[in-house]
Amino acid sequence: MTASQGAVAVRAFSAYRAPMNSAIEPATKPSPETATPRVGAALMAAMVILTCGHILSNLLRTTPAVAIDLMAVDLGSTAQALAALTAAYHFSFAICQIPIGVALDRYSIRTVSLTLFAGTIAGACLAALSRGPVGFLLAQLLLGMATSGMLMCPMALAAKRLSPAQFGLWSGLILSLGNAGMLLSASPLAFVVEHWGWRTGFWLAGAAAFVVAGLVMLIVPNERPVQAKRRALLAEMTTVLRLGASRALRGIVILAFVSLAVQIVLRGLWAGPWLMNIKGLSRLEAGNVLAVFTVALVVAPALMGILDRKLGQRRLLLLATQLLAAGLFVAMALGAPGFPLANAFGVAFMPASFDIGVLVSIGLLVCVQPLIYAMTRQVVAVENTGKALSAVNLSFFLGTAVLQSVTSPIAAAWGLPAVLIAMAIFLVTATVAFFVLTRPAAPRLAA
């Protein structure tokens, strides 16, 4: 082991042993290696352009929330069956996190990004041309694979170019900008669907992917990672799973399995039907409510990053926000027709204004991905950044696929209120497990 490798190992071990609820601080005195790098215009432009891929990913992922009823009729299926098929997107998305993590540590970010955009264009065209459930399933699988690295590309660039403290802030900004894709799938997509049909939404997404790919080719530098010794591909992919199961990341991975899932499954699948079928809103009215909800999802990651830097209590912040969000899921469910909260207020069901307030509050509380990414970045060596982030991303989207698959039969058997209560239970369970597994190690007493 060289002196520099030994220093990296000492810092990684020290970061893990330190209380995980503290702010990220360098374990050693500032040096050229740990000095805060300058974020120039070229780097910012590259990160923003790459984040446009994440915007498209969120748009494509959440499209069914607005159009699933029309898609079901057009494709000769049911809304519940198509909801189950959309889980294929998240399964393929999650599985591809392993090769994406390896690719980002082996090849240039621009090469990986352009490959993903080519797949996104093909997937969007296939979705627009689908004539039945099988074609829609194939499109979801392809889109899941193609968009699987859209978030990881700007995250990897930020993690490799910025200090840990800078990365915590910029990861929040990247997620906030990327979540704007869900704004596009609210009122704007509802307008497109009402006037030109749901297929037009996929055609427009494919055209946007083509334009952004051209910008990536022009602006993002083609810098290949420097590796002292390249390991076998299978060994690299195994490292992703091993990092995810390691003691340092185990609690983080468990929380990641549920935290993003409840956000995506609510916004991308069940919020629309809840507002239209339970609360009686029209498609455009529901789209407007989803737009307000999405604004909260857009600003929340940046706010979380700022709040984390101010408080320096990351672990406690994660515990409090997720438990509060779980309580709001239950409150929303209890406002359905015939449920206790509606009965307590003497109304048939809680008004849509109540749901707007609850959805906005949930949106502000569940967007804790910047904190999870920052905790991950803190406990791994730089050369494993791509693989460690991919291990967490694997958990994010595998959890989304599992939760989506689980909630579809729950909705069919017991209705949408039961879906919200189930998501609250999953969130509480994962949060408690995270808090227990990430508690600081107790100091050993001398004999």
NUVOLUM-40866 format. One record per residue (C-alpha): residue number from 1; x, y negated, z negated. Coordinates in Angstrom, 3 decimals. Layout:
% NUVOLUM-40866
+------+----------+----------+----------+
| resi |        x |        y |        z |
+------+----------+----------+----------+
|  NUM |        X |        Y |        Z |
...
+------+----------+----------+----------+
% end
This chain:
% NUVOLUM-40866
+------+----------+----------+----------+
| resi |        x |        y |        z |
+------+----------+----------+----------+
|    1 |    0.000 |    0.000 |    0.000 |
|    2 |    1.367 |   -3.426 |    0.965 |
|    3 |    1.384 |   -6.402 |   -1.358 |
|    4 |   -1.484 |   -8.093 |    0.532 |
|    5 |   -3.585 |   -4.919 |    0.442 |
|    6 |   -2.948 |   -4.614 |   -3.264 |
|    7 |   -4.072 |   -8.201 |   -3.800 |
|    8 |   -7.301 |   -7.542 |   -1.876 |
|    9 |   -7.963 |   -4.420 |   -3.959 |
|   10 |   -7.372 |   -6.288 |   -7.230 |
|   11 |   -9.749 |   -9.067 |   -6.219 |
|   12 |  -12.458 |   -6.614 |   -5.117 |
|   13 |  -12.180 |   -4.681 |   -8.403 |
|   14 |  -12.200 |   -7.879 |  -10.444 |
|   15 |  -15.297 |   -9.140 |   -8.610 |
|   16 |  -17.116 |   -5.902 |   -9.391 |
|   17 |  -16.111 |   -5.876 |  -13.059 |
|   18 |  -17.127 |   -9.513 |  -13.527 |
|   19 |  -20.761 |  -10.204 |  -14.473 |
|   20 |  -22.740 |  -10.024 |  -11.253 |
|   21 |  -25.019 |  -12.877 |  -12.279 |
|   22 |  -22.231 |  -15.408 |  -12.217 |
|   23 |  -21.397 |  -17.621 |   -9.289 |
|   24 |  -18.828 |  -16.343 |   -6.827 |
|   25 |  -15.424 |  -17.663 |   -7.792 |
|   26 |  -12.006 |  -16.692 |   -6.509 |
|   27 |  -10.274 |  -14.170 |   -8.748 |
|   28 |   -6.932 |  -15.862 |   -8.194 |
|   29 |   -5.624 |  -19.386 |   -7.828 |
|   30 |   -6.291 |  -21.024 |   -4.469 |
|   31 |   -3.919 |  -19.897 |   -1.766 |
|   32 |   -3.895 |  -20.079 |    2.012 |
|   33 |   -5.859 |  -16.826 |    1.988 |
|   34 |   -8.526 |  -18.039 |   -0.471 |
|   35 |   -8.637 |  -21.726 |    0.503 |
|   36 |  -11.993 |  -23.024 |    1.708 |
|   37 |  -11.935 |  -23.088 |    5.528 |
|   38 |  -13.390 |  -26.005 |    7.458 |
|   39 |  -16.691 |  -25.385 |    9.220 |
|   40 |  -16.156 |  -27.061 |   12.581 |
|   41 |  -18.671 |  -27.910 |   15.302 |
|   42 |  -17.603 |  -24.967 |   17.472 |
|   43 |  -18.147 |  -22.460 |   14.653 |
|   44 |  -21.510 |  -23.995 |   13.742 |
|   45 |  -22.621 |  -23.894 |   17.388 |
|   46 |  -21.625 |  -20.239 |   17.698 |
|   47 |  -23.489 |  -19.286 |   14.518 |
|   48 |  -26.617 |  -21.186 |   15.613 |
|   49 |  -26.655 |  -19.607 |   19.087 |
|   50 |  -26.210 |  -16.123 |   17.621 |
|   51 |  -28.988 |  -16.854 |   15.123 |
|   52 |  -31.341 |  -17.446 |   18.064 |
|   53 |  -31.187 |  -13.680 |   18.545 |
|   54 |  -32.515 |  -13.258 |   15.013 |
|   55 |  -35.319 |  -15.695 |   15.854 |
|   56 |  -36.319 |  -13.446 |   18.768 |
|   57 |  -36.060 |  -10.383 |   16.556 |
|   58 |  -38.501 |  -11.884 |   14.054 |
|   59 |  -40.856 |  -12.936 |   16.853 |
|   60 |  -40.949 |   -9.452 |   18.362 |
|   61 |  -41.208 |   -7.754 |   14.971 |
|   62 |  -44.206 |   -9.774 |   13.802 |
|   63 |  -46.184 |   -9.977 |   17.047 |
|   64 |  -48.604 |   -7.133 |   16.091 |
|   65 |  -49.879 |   -9.132 |   13.083 |
|   66 |  -51.679 |  -11.529 |   15.437 |
|   67 |  -52.585 |   -9.265 |   18.364 |
|   68 |  -52.884 |   -5.703 |   17.064 |
|   69 |  -56.675 |   -5.513 |   17.499 |
|   70 |  -56.500 |   -6.586 |   21.155 |
|   71 |  -53.476 |   -4.365 |   21.767 |
|   72 |  -55.349 |   -1.375 |   20.339 |
|   73 |  -58.279 |   -1.848 |   22.740 |
|   74 |  -55.996 |   -2.448 |   25.731 |
|   75 |  -53.801 |    0.575 |   24.983 |
|   76 |  -56.709 |    2.913 |   24.186 |
|   77 |  -55.838 |    3.370 |   20.521 |
|   78 |  -56.868 |    2.093 |   17.086 |
|   79 |  -55.356 |   -0.707 |   15.020 |
|   80 |  -54.299 |    1.792 |   12.311 |
|   81 |  -52.624 |    4.084 |   14.864 |
|   82 |  -50.712 |    1.212 |   16.460 |
|   83 |  -49.700 |   -0.048 |   13.020 |
|   84 |  -48.154 |    3.355 |   12.362 |
|   85 |  -46.382 |    3.255 |   15.746 |
|   86 |  -44.819 |   -0.119 |   14.957 |
|   87 |  -42.885 |    1.647 |   12.191 |
|   88 |  -40.790 |    3.155 |   14.999 |
|   89 |  -39.312 |   -0.308 |   15.527 |
|   90 |  -38.054 |   -0.419 |   11.961 |
|   91 |  -36.782 |    3.178 |   11.958 |
|   92 |  -34.673 |    2.648 |   15.083 |
|   93 |  -33.623 |   -0.764 |   13.766 |
|   94 |  -32.455 |    0.782 |   10.497 |
|   95 |  -30.657 |    3.767 |   12.034 |
|   96 |  -28.704 |    1.505 |   14.384 |
|   97 |  -27.260 |   -0.477 |   11.466 |
|   98 |  -24.547 |    2.186 |   11.130 |
|   99 |  -23.128 |    1.902 |   14.678 |
|  100 |  -23.685 |   -1.878 |   14.641 |
|  101 |  -21.531 |   -2.248 |   11.532 |
|  102 |  -18.765 |   -0.195 |   13.104 |
|  103 |  -19.021 |   -2.073 |   16.413 |
|  104 |  -18.705 |   -5.464 |   14.715 |
|  105 |  -15.511 |   -4.322 |   12.981 |
|  106 |  -14.136 |   -2.864 |   16.243 |
|  107 |  -15.240 |   -5.152 |   19.079 |
|  108 |  -15.829 |   -8.850 |   19.603 |
|  109 |  -19.048 |  -10.317 |   18.272 |
|  110 |  -19.815 |  -11.731 |   21.720 |
|  111 |  -19.574 |   -8.288 |   23.345 |
|  112 |  -21.874 |   -6.737 |   20.760 |
|  113 |  -24.352 |   -9.628 |   21.036 |
|  114 |  -24.576 |   -9.518 |   24.840 |
|  115 |  -25.176 |   -5.768 |   24.741 |
|  116 |  -28.029 |   -6.285 |   22.286 |
|  117 |  -29.604 |   -9.026 |   24.406 |
|  118 |  -29.590 |   -6.766 |   27.466 |
|  119 |  -31.529 |   -4.165 |   25.488 |
|  120 |  -33.928 |   -6.803 |   24.152 |
|  121 |  -34.778 |   -7.983 |   27.666 |
|  122 |  -35.446 |   -4.393 |   28.758 |
|  123 |  -37.538 |   -3.644 |   25.650 |
|  124 |  -39.685 |   -6.777 |   26.011 |
|  125 |  -40.383 |   -5.938 |   29.661 |
|  126 |  -41.275 |   -2.351 |   28.753 |
|  127 |  -43.685 |   -3.572 |   26.037 |
|  128 |  -45.368 |   -5.970 |   28.475 |
|  129 |  -45.811 |   -3.130 |   31.000 |
|  130 |  -47.086 |   -0.529 |   28.487 |
|  131 |  -50.329 |    1.188 |   29.474 |
|  132 |  -50.829 |    3.446 |   26.479 |
|  133 |  -49.581 |    4.374 |   22.999 |
|  134 |  -46.612 |    6.355 |   24.387 |
|  135 |  -45.300 |    3.405 |   26.392 |
|  136 |  -45.783 |    1.117 |   23.397 |
|  137 |  -43.893 |    3.581 |   21.172 |
|  138 |  -40.954 |    3.710 |   23.596 |
|  139 |  -40.904 |   -0.085 |   23.749 |
|  140 |  -40.857 |   -0.314 |   19.947 |
|  141 |  -37.964 |    2.148 |   19.738 |
|  142 |  -35.942 |    0.237 |   22.334 |
|  143 |  -36.684 |   -3.148 |   20.786 |
|  144 |  -35.736 |   -1.844 |   17.351 |
|  145 |  -32.361 |   -0.653 |   18.650 |
|  146 |  -31.715 |   -3.784 |   20.701 |
|  147 |  -32.533 |   -6.280 |   17.943 |
|  148 |  -30.850 |   -4.267 |   15.185 |
|  149 |  -27.708 |   -6.406 |   15.244 |
|  150 |  -29.225 |   -9.820 |   15.941 |
|  151 |  -28.908 |  -10.839 |   12.290 |
|  152 |  -25.607 |   -9.044 |   11.744 |
|  153 |  -23.824 |  -10.936 |   14.546 |
|  154 |  -24.066 |  -14.416 |   12.968 |
|  155 |  -23.670 |  -12.910 |    9.494 |
|  156 |  -20.469 |  -11.112 |   10.508 |
|  157 |  -19.089 |  -14.265 |   12.108 |
|  158 |  -19.855 |  -16.261 |    8.956 |
|  159 |  -18.461 |  -13.585 |    6.619 |
|  160 |  -15.191 |  -13.344 |    8.545 |
|  161 |  -14.655 |  -17.086 |    9.030 |
|  162 |  -15.939 |  -18.549 |    5.741 |
|  163 |  -15.069 |  -18.271 |    2.068 |
|  164 |  -17.415 |  -16.251 |   -0.211 |
|  165 |  -18.911 |  -19.465 |   -1.643 |
|  166 |  -19.496 |  -20.905 |    1.828 |
|  167 |  -20.936 |  -17.606 |    3.005 |
|  168 |  -23.613 |  -17.657 |    0.296 |
|  169 |  -24.872 |  -21.024 |    1.547 |
|  170 |  -24.567 |  -20.294 |    5.270 |
|  171 |  -26.227 |  -16.899 |    5.013 |
|  172 |  -29.253 |  -18.712 |    3.572 |
|  173 |  -29.215 |  -21.218 |    6.435 |
|  174 |  -28.913 |  -18.415 |    9.015 |
|  175 |  -31.862 |  -16.570 |    7.490 |
|  176 |  -33.950 |  -19.754 |    7.296 |
|  177 |  -33.332 |  -20.586 |   10.934 |
|  178 |  -33.912 |  -16.980 |   11.963 |
|  179 |  -37.214 |  -16.843 |   10.121 |
|  180 |  -38.465 |  -19.587 |   12.440 |
|  181 |  -39.198 |  -16.708 |   14.823 |
|  182 |  -42.118 |  -15.855 |   12.586 |
|  183 |  -43.442 |  -19.393 |   13.097 |
|  184 |  -43.552 |  -18.666 |   16.819 |
|  185 |  -45.615 |  -15.526 |   16.162 |
|  186 |  -48.196 |  -17.484 |   14.125 |
|  187 |  -50.279 |  -20.270 |   15.733 |
|  188 |  -48.241 |  -20.511 |   18.995 |
|  189 |  -48.537 |  -16.785 |   19.675 |
|  190 |  -52.202 |  -16.789 |   18.658 |
|  191 |  -52.772 |  -19.533 |   21.255 |
|  192 |  -50.906 |  -17.551 |   23.924 |
|  193 |  -52.826 |  -14.364 |   23.099 |
|  194 |  -56.196 |  -16.165 |   23.218 |
|  195 |  -55.506 |  -17.770 |   26.604 |
|  196 |  -53.183 |  -15.407 |   28.479 |
|  197 |  -53.172 |  -12.109 |   26.583 |
|  198 |  -50.691 |  -10.318 |   24.342 |
|  199 |  -48.535 |   -9.103 |   27.236 |
|  200 |  -47.558 |  -12.695 |   28.031 |
|  201 |  -46.001 |  -12.940 |   24.590 |
|  202 |  -43.585 |  -10.130 |   25.432 |
|  203 |  -42.784 |  -11.620 |   28.864 |
|  204 |  -41.930 |  -14.944 |   27.231 |
|  205 |  -39.733 |  -13.201 |   24.650 |
|  206 |  -37.822 |  -11.426 |   27.431 |
|  207 |  -37.261 |  -14.719 |   29.265 |
|  208 |  -36.028 |  -16.377 |   26.076 |
|  209 |  -33.600 |  -13.488 |   25.484 |
|  210 |  -32.153 |  -14.020 |   28.974 |
|  211 |  -31.562 |  -17.738 |   28.311 |
|  212 |  -29.940 |  -17.168 |   24.900 |
|  213 |  -27.685 |  -14.447 |   26.334 |
|  214 |  -26.337 |  -17.021 |   28.802 |
|  215 |  -25.602 |  -19.419 |   25.943 |
|  216 |  -23.822 |  -16.661 |   24.004 |
|  217 |  -21.594 |  -16.015 |   27.020 |
|  218 |  -20.725 |  -19.711 |   27.251 |
|  219 |  -20.313 |  -20.688 |   23.586 |
|  220 |  -19.422 |  -17.676 |   21.407 |
|  221 |  -15.670 |  -16.888 |   21.516 |
|  222 |  -14.580 |  -13.460 |   22.700 |
|  223 |  -12.308 |  -12.646 |   19.758 |
|  224 |  -11.669 |   -8.988 |   19.055 |
|  225 |  -11.067 |   -8.035 |   15.391 |
|  226 |   -7.457 |   -7.352 |   14.446 |
|  227 |   -7.069 |   -3.894 |   12.928 |
|  228 |   -3.846 |   -2.454 |   11.593 |
|  229 |   -4.992 |    1.119 |   12.220 |
|  230 |   -8.214 |    2.215 |   13.871 |
|  231 |   -9.941 |    5.196 |   12.271 |
|  232 |  -12.034 |    7.794 |   14.055 |
|  233 |  -15.529 |    6.625 |   14.978 |
|  234 |  -17.258 |    9.260 |   12.831 |
|  235 |  -15.132 |    8.309 |    9.835 |
|  236 |  -16.024 |    4.642 |   10.338 |
|  237 |  -19.741 |    5.459 |   10.471 |
|  238 |  -19.473 |    7.623 |    7.367 |
|  239 |  -17.884 |    4.690 |    5.563 |
|  240 |  -21.099 |    2.687 |    6.037 |
|  241 |  -23.089 |    5.330 |    4.138 |
|  242 |  -20.368 |    5.782 |    1.531 |
|  243 |  -20.254 |    2.050 |    0.826 |
|  244 |  -24.030 |    1.954 |    0.449 |
|  245 |  -23.941 |    4.783 |   -2.097 |
|  246 |  -20.965 |    3.385 |   -4.019 |
|  247 |  -21.350 |    2.222 |   -7.596 |
|  248 |  -20.683 |   -1.376 |   -6.604 |
|  249 |  -23.539 |   -1.505 |   -4.082 |
|  250 |  -26.011 |    1.084 |   -5.396 |
|  251 |  -28.283 |   -1.295 |   -7.303 |
|  252 |  -28.120 |   -3.901 |   -4.542 |
|  253 |  -29.100 |   -1.310 |   -1.929 |
|  254 |  -32.108 |   -0.168 |   -3.982 |
|  255 |  -33.474 |   -3.702 |   -4.256 |
|  256 |  -32.754 |   -4.288 |   -0.571 |
|  257 |  -34.862 |   -1.212 |    0.245 |
|  258 |  -38.021 |   -3.000 |   -0.960 |
|  259 |  -37.376 |   -6.767 |   -1.088 |
|  260 |  -37.394 |   -7.421 |    2.665 |
|  261 |  -39.937 |   -4.669 |    3.327 |
|  262 |  -42.726 |   -6.333 |    1.347 |
|  263 |  -42.070 |   -9.604 |    3.189 |
|  264 |  -42.068 |   -8.096 |    6.689 |
|  265 |  -44.921 |   -5.643 |    6.110 |
|  266 |  -47.116 |   -8.397 |    4.659 |
|  267 |  -46.269 |  -11.045 |    7.263 |
|  268 |  -45.845 |   -8.747 |   10.240 |
|  269 |  -48.706 |   -6.316 |    9.723 |
|  270 |  -51.297 |   -6.812 |    6.978 |
|  271 |  -51.619 |  -10.575 |    6.382 |
|  272 |  -53.448 |  -11.097 |    9.682 |
|  273 |  -56.011 |   -8.306 |    9.157 |
|  274 |  -56.445 |   -9.418 |    5.519 |
|  275 |  -57.335 |  -12.958 |    6.560 |
|  276 |  -59.554 |  -11.932 |    9.490 |
|  277 |  -61.260 |   -8.800 |    8.144 |
|  278 |  -61.419 |   -9.520 |    4.399 |
|  279 |  -61.686 |  -13.329 |    4.378 |
|  280 |  -63.567 |  -13.755 |    7.674 |
|  281 |  -61.181 |  -16.177 |    9.398 |
|  282 |  -60.939 |  -16.432 |   13.169 |
|  283 |  -57.739 |  -15.474 |   14.973 |
|  284 |  -56.620 |  -19.088 |   15.332 |
|  285 |  -57.514 |  -19.880 |   11.712 |
|  286 |  -55.574 |  -16.840 |   10.562 |
|  287 |  -52.689 |  -17.913 |   12.789 |
|  288 |  -52.661 |  -21.330 |   11.126 |
|  289 |  -52.565 |  -19.726 |    7.661 |
|  290 |  -49.750 |  -17.436 |    8.783 |
|  291 |  -47.903 |  -20.504 |   10.066 |
|  292 |  -48.052 |  -22.092 |    6.590 |
|  293 |  -46.910 |  -18.804 |    5.061 |
|  294 |  -44.072 |  -18.643 |    7.560 |
|  295 |  -42.917 |  -22.182 |    6.735 |
|  296 |  -42.339 |  -20.937 |    3.199 |
|  297 |  -40.390 |  -17.968 |    4.576 |
|  298 |  -38.299 |  -20.340 |    6.703 |
|  299 |  -37.276 |  -22.752 |    3.945 |
|  300 |  -37.012 |  -20.192 |    1.127 |
|  301 |  -33.629 |  -18.593 |    2.021 |
|  302 |  -31.877 |  -21.969 |    2.106 |
|  303 |  -33.566 |  -22.970 |   -1.148 |
|  304 |  -32.490 |  -19.683 |   -2.734 |
|  305 |  -28.903 |  -20.302 |   -1.694 |
|  306 |  -28.961 |  -23.800 |   -3.208 |
|  307 |  -30.698 |  -22.614 |   -6.388 |
|  308 |  -28.163 |  -19.820 |   -6.782 |
|  309 |  -25.273 |  -22.288 |   -6.615 |
|  310 |  -26.954 |  -24.605 |   -9.122 |
|  311 |  -27.947 |  -21.974 |  -11.710 |
|  312 |  -25.131 |  -19.452 |  -11.368 |
|  313 |  -27.473 |  -16.718 |  -12.653 |
|  314 |  -27.959 |  -14.619 |   -9.520 |
|  315 |  -28.930 |  -11.365 |  -11.200 |
|  316 |  -31.533 |  -12.991 |  -13.467 |
|  317 |  -32.814 |  -15.077 |  -10.561 |
|  318 |  -33.415 |  -11.912 |   -8.543 |
|  319 |  -35.204 |  -10.261 |  -11.469 |
|  320 |  -37.516 |  -13.217 |  -12.151 |
|  321 |  -38.458 |  -13.965 |   -8.543 |
|  322 |  -39.262 |  -10.380 |   -7.610 |
|  323 |  -41.373 |   -9.701 |  -10.705 |
|  324 |  -43.313 |  -12.939 |  -10.150 |
|  325 |  -43.881 |  -11.991 |   -6.518 |
|  326 |  -45.204 |   -8.579 |   -7.586 |
|  327 |  -47.693 |  -10.285 |   -9.883 |
|  328 |  -48.907 |  -12.470 |   -7.005 |
|  329 |  -49.458 |   -9.405 |   -4.797 |
|  330 |  -51.758 |   -8.021 |   -7.488 |
|  331 |  -53.555 |  -11.366 |   -7.895 |
|  332 |  -54.197 |  -11.548 |   -4.148 |
|  333 |  -55.611 |   -8.015 |   -4.136 |
|  334 |  -57.903 |   -8.738 |   -7.087 |
|  335 |  -59.451 |  -11.630 |   -5.159 |
|  336 |  -61.036 |   -9.306 |   -2.595 |
|  337 |  -64.853 |   -8.828 |   -2.487 |
|  338 |  -66.061 |   -6.991 |   -5.579 |
|  339 |  -62.695 |   -7.066 |   -7.335 |
|  340 |  -62.143 |   -8.431 |  -10.875 |
|  341 |  -60.674 |  -11.841 |  -10.030 |
|  342 |  -63.495 |  -12.703 |   -7.619 |
|  343 |  -66.070 |  -11.466 |  -10.134 |
|  344 |  -64.478 |  -13.519 |  -12.912 |
|  345 |  -64.966 |  -16.709 |  -10.864 |
|  346 |  -68.480 |  -15.691 |   -9.871 |
|  347 |  -67.803 |  -15.671 |   -6.121 |
|  348 |  -68.109 |  -13.013 |   -3.444 |
|  349 |  -64.368 |  -13.288 |   -2.829 |
|  350 |  -61.641 |  -15.799 |   -3.555 |
|  351 |  -61.546 |  -18.536 |   -0.877 |
|  352 |  -58.902 |  -18.678 |    1.840 |
|  353 |  -57.289 |  -21.642 |    0.069 |
|  354 |  -56.435 |  -19.275 |   -2.790 |
|  355 |  -54.753 |  -16.888 |   -0.363 |
|  356 |  -52.796 |  -19.733 |    1.200 |
|  357 |  -51.409 |  -20.705 |   -2.196 |
|  358 |  -50.563 |  -17.116 |   -3.053 |
|  359 |  -48.949 |  -16.431 |    0.332 |
|  360 |  -46.810 |  -19.581 |    0.137 |
|  361 |  -45.701 |  -18.665 |   -3.385 |
|  362 |  -44.864 |  -15.115 |   -2.322 |
|  363 |  -42.929 |  -16.483 |    0.654 |
|  364 |  -40.830 |  -18.715 |   -1.594 |
|  365 |  -40.110 |  -15.881 |   -4.039 |
|  366 |  -39.355 |  -12.836 |   -1.876 |
|  367 |  -36.751 |  -14.389 |    0.449 |
|  368 |  -33.775 |  -13.375 |   -1.684 |
|  369 |  -31.690 |  -11.885 |    1.124 |
|  370 |  -28.978 |  -14.600 |    0.833 |
|  371 |  -28.407 |  -13.569 |   -2.785 |
|  372 |  -28.228 |   -9.899 |   -1.843 |
|  373 |  -25.827 |  -10.571 |    1.040 |
|  374 |  -23.638 |  -12.761 |   -1.196 |
|  375 |  -23.472 |  -10.061 |   -3.875 |
|  376 |  -22.467 |   -7.582 |   -1.189 |
|  377 |  -19.792 |   -9.867 |    0.235 |
|  378 |  -18.399 |  -10.336 |   -3.276 |
|  379 |  -17.601 |   -6.695 |   -3.965 |
|  380 |  -15.996 |   -5.503 |   -0.703 |
|  381 |  -12.706 |   -6.144 |    1.048 |
|  382 |  -12.744 |   -8.354 |    4.152 |
|  383 |  -11.969 |   -5.463 |    6.515 |
|  384 |  -15.121 |   -3.674 |    5.329 |
|  385 |  -17.411 |   -6.707 |    5.572 |
|  386 |  -19.263 |   -5.582 |    8.696 |
|  387 |  -19.813 |   -2.048 |    7.410 |
|  388 |  -20.906 |   -3.190 |    3.919 |
|  389 |  -23.389 |   -5.712 |    5.302 |
|  390 |  -24.686 |   -3.038 |    7.655 |
|  391 |  -25.171 |   -0.647 |    4.731 |
|  392 |  -27.357 |   -3.259 |    3.046 |
|  393 |  -29.138 |   -4.007 |    6.323 |
|  394 |  -29.743 |   -0.281 |    6.756 |
|  395 |  -31.517 |   -0.286 |    3.408 |
|  396 |  -33.453 |   -3.442 |    4.290 |
|  397 |  -34.982 |   -2.021 |    7.429 |
|  398 |  -35.194 |    1.628 |    6.482 |
|  399 |  -37.242 |    0.438 |    3.523 |
|  400 |  -39.386 |   -1.626 |    5.893 |
|  401 |  -40.044 |    1.393 |    8.101 |
|  402 |  -40.870 |    3.599 |    5.114 |
|  403 |  -43.153 |    1.012 |    3.501 |
|  404 |  -44.937 |    0.390 |    6.784 |
|  405 |  -45.460 |    4.116 |    7.288 |
|  406 |  -46.703 |    4.520 |    3.713 |
|  407 |  -49.078 |    1.552 |    3.733 |
|  408 |  -50.875 |    2.567 |    6.945 |
|  409 |  -52.526 |    5.682 |    5.415 |
|  410 |  -53.152 |    3.736 |    2.190 |
|  411 |  -55.049 |    1.112 |    4.188 |
|  412 |  -57.030 |    3.770 |    6.038 |
|  413 |  -57.963 |    5.622 |    2.823 |
|  414 |  -58.472 |    2.836 |    0.242 |
|  415 |  -58.421 |   -0.491 |    2.067 |
|  416 |  -56.154 |   -3.519 |    2.169 |
|  417 |  -56.355 |   -4.411 |   -1.561 |
|  418 |  -54.774 |   -1.035 |   -2.334 |
|  419 |  -51.951 |   -1.878 |    0.113 |
|  420 |  -51.134 |   -5.075 |   -1.798 |
|  421 |  -51.180 |   -3.292 |   -5.154 |
|  422 |  -48.937 |   -0.516 |   -3.797 |
|  423 |  -46.405 |   -3.072 |   -2.561 |
|  424 |  -46.387 |   -4.687 |   -6.006 |
|  425 |  -45.636 |   -1.325 |   -7.632 |
|  426 |  -42.778 |   -0.630 |   -5.212 |
|  427 |  -41.303 |   -4.090 |   -5.818 |
|  428 |  -41.395 |   -3.786 |   -9.608 |
|  429 |  -39.803 |   -0.326 |   -9.500 |
|  430 |  -36.938 |   -1.420 |   -7.246 |
|  431 |  -36.315 |   -4.622 |   -9.209 |
|  432 |  -36.054 |   -2.833 |  -12.540 |
|  433 |  -33.699 |   -0.236 |  -11.016 |
|  434 |  -31.547 |   -3.037 |   -9.569 |
|  435 |  -31.347 |   -4.843 |  -12.915 |
|  436 |  -30.316 |   -1.679 |  -14.758 |
|  437 |  -27.725 |   -0.533 |  -12.200 |
|  438 |  -26.057 |   -3.937 |  -11.841 |
|  439 |  -25.635 |   -4.724 |  -15.518 |
|  440 |  -22.036 |   -5.654 |  -16.362 |
|  441 |  -19.892 |   -2.875 |  -17.752 |
|  442 |  -19.552 |   -3.050 |  -21.526 |
|  443 |  -15.999 |   -3.817 |  -22.690 |
|  444 |  -14.204 |   -0.869 |  -24.226 |
|  445 |  -13.197 |   -1.138 |  -27.861 |
|  446 |   -9.653 |   -0.367 |  -28.830 |
|  447 |   -9.253 |    2.904 |  -30.729 |
+------+----------+----------+----------+
% end
